[in-house]
């Protein structure tokens, strides 16, 4: 039996369900290398006092992580599946009855404080083509902590710091996970990690909690029923008028000639796509001020960030021929799941749709578009009434587009008979949008007194993606730790858009958000 035993012929009394439309779409997209992977990467804080204990000797640390990841796998059925027939018209899920933890969990020497963007970029550049056909699970974990060296095998806190930062990168195939699934992985992982940390006093942790000489890295995984796909969990309906409208837009009026979408899609699929991530974090005080201001203005941070990003893009890219910017905003549909489906915010699976407002920097703003005109004078972000008008319009657009399971994009995807042909037919054409935005919202991790309970506390979350090859060249992903930082990651593909432009957008976006908070 291999490390990724598919268990063929075993436990067949629990058949896997058929793939959903969105799952098939993501499988075909990854198979053709139009998309690599996504990540939710967490920064955990451990008390530096642990560096004096056996816990943070590398062998004990690895045993601790393996055991926590193993418990997480057993809690979520999608973490023990692979794909069979990935390139066929009818792929299917297959079960991995054994998972080698030493293959899916990798320990890397990166300082989470100043190397996190490189850490994420390297993870996003790896796809999952080598894991299909039962060769491995459709996810991986990168662990990074400063202080581990080959010479000492011990983690130490730099200088006089009282904490050790640990980066845990969960990278996943989009067919099994959406952003909330990534957050769910971390909530489960953190819970099991803290249970182990609380199971013994630090002085005898090694002997009572995990023993690195006996830890089993080959995990036996029972076959479990998968959570329902999106169509099974949500009463999705698609009207004839919706389908006719989508066909009209696709065939008779395929593109708005004034929409900016960046450079054309390459004629050929590149052998390797390289990610670029630019990020910044706003502390809890700034984040709370932004939330308060948005509530006062009857809008949301998601809507505000979308408008600001549209404005920054217009400042750089708009011309007389390109003055409009379409922005797909990913929205979770889990709240619409039927009660008996069992789908919650903690379910690992794919349950997303998108609202697609279009912004214009034309004056006057055309009917059906939202203004992304910037004020003529700098420094007026806080008193810029047009900004708030646009943010309110965007909030309303999102609510209208996603408050019902009827007429969602998944209905249009069902019209595509041959996904492989669909994707290859996009090569050499225009991209489908200007940029994308997705917001995990607020994620609550396990809390506790670091010094007394030795718990790993959640400090930051980095939700990050490199855009797919046919989407807009920029993708802004946001995540907030409850009572803590909000982190924004601007993802792009190297060679598609200038790094100078990405840096300008990132810097201006941070400046404008801080200005609004302090206004």
Steps between C-alpha positions, in 0.01 A plus 500: 500500500628848418505810719194617308306173498165561328342212683361356177249229576477590868214660694294534183184514714562876527497619138623848422246736352532640149694819440313829500514748212738737678728212604521378139578854384787538749640155420516577126652842573778353711561213264577747219716712736275803474512513880749371754375510856362720777614549857386606840822547696487566872753657733481339844676635807664270752652622827879523483519310828434185299840534335653387829296182500527183297190603303690722262776255428441424135411128540238577766370793299454285189322233704269764646413638155452156344259401774301824468479469119397133529208593725401773255498254207272264689256785569452600133421234232625713208854491640527131412387502137673521165371519141475218248467584131595863550533571127190303402145624452393310811754526782411355837608512861704213640590426859854495638498241777856592605669839507870546567521806724868550426409561134213743546657699785825677414721695742679799352751750638324834459454785745123559508555864598680615186480212253129426495435628146776282354372208708151542350626560145700179497200302624263650242731416210448129556193343349355156569554323170733252673238416763217399267420142403532387863862617536429725794252727679397830345663719763831551679631676808817708523628571852744785560647616826817705561775347705505141381848417376665180398764561767272540803161358400361746753279804450599814682328836532709776339624771736279585793171409334251315717337307217596271216313543171405184313371517142269217391418512130202291387511480117211333322339400171195719443282201415498386864532830687386859484631778724278416798620138469855626546394686812324185624821301457681743728225503761511121518880486495532765773246324719692170484836674541381675815351179636843342475667801657257486790533122551815516711717745685782641294767325704372155408339588167722269299422189698126553551380674186692373200802278469703579187651153500162330467289749305338334200523705181293258293139583586219251445191691387153343508271562206233759582211657313596825333305818575241572231599699195359847447199386298410241767544741791322802352172517310651665195261598225575647160239690300468491123538879489830476687638240259385697196664813636827316559488350150437846352797647686724208405408472132349823371660755728805321640682797651467862599762668281575757768579240767864483609615142552877524479716315247356222289501142620813325366467307175656198670486373856833594664699212651507680835309794644673704769299669774559845646344590836502848655335528840438729792319475832285744694500456876185448705461870582512609135276211396238586759500865390442389141214273604342782698532747214357253248201432727443873533503531120272194464751295307766231562877469496469263203310761299736781607811302405347414163434864417847608615663229290292604198611859551866406526475287186330784313772746603765275343332318213203709381509654150230629269477147360513324842294675766298217651603230750307182576563356846376149587458486879498148642211442740440197720161334443512283812237709678252380236568130554198294601506390863519126433811542280723544805698772322631772733780755495727225636430250221791439264357516147420752225193721543565832327349728241586853388355845463642687200458877522656712225663832586551799274721807529297680231326825592206482513484136609309289244179336613556158656859576603648610834727803511870448570591865441756629749482842669698771325700582814707244696435442868119531476420132539317545829272779375455367147124448476525337156717229658224414745228520237694246292567280804128498584413414139754218505362361826149504354619337178664216696187448712268494199722261304548246780202520736327217315618164364321576174690588181855455626804453275500127559187484283691647206788255554262215433471625142866412435501149357877461455701677771836410350398653166353801680827583677728444202265718296580792731868502404605817320180685589405773745497436872159490663538781754726777632563348840335279759423545868427251775460551873495220759354738754573450870654170611502409867788290626561339838596760756687466827773632723821416316725496807275293725346248261768489228227523237569580138302817438390613155673828412441557126337333202630539146239402243679508165459391138672552169226582245406228254642548152174627349395728788601858569871552571445605864332322791445657841434252782413611853474328838455624857580331829229570756623779725823517301654599169336525160744388231468579129695308235526630145579207270621511142698293252854610426539626144132587458489833680783735602633455852521880527127525432424228755710682760325831431156341538602319818655810659214732405239252616663477842537878521137563408363243746709646783394854404133405510544331838666809646272759342 
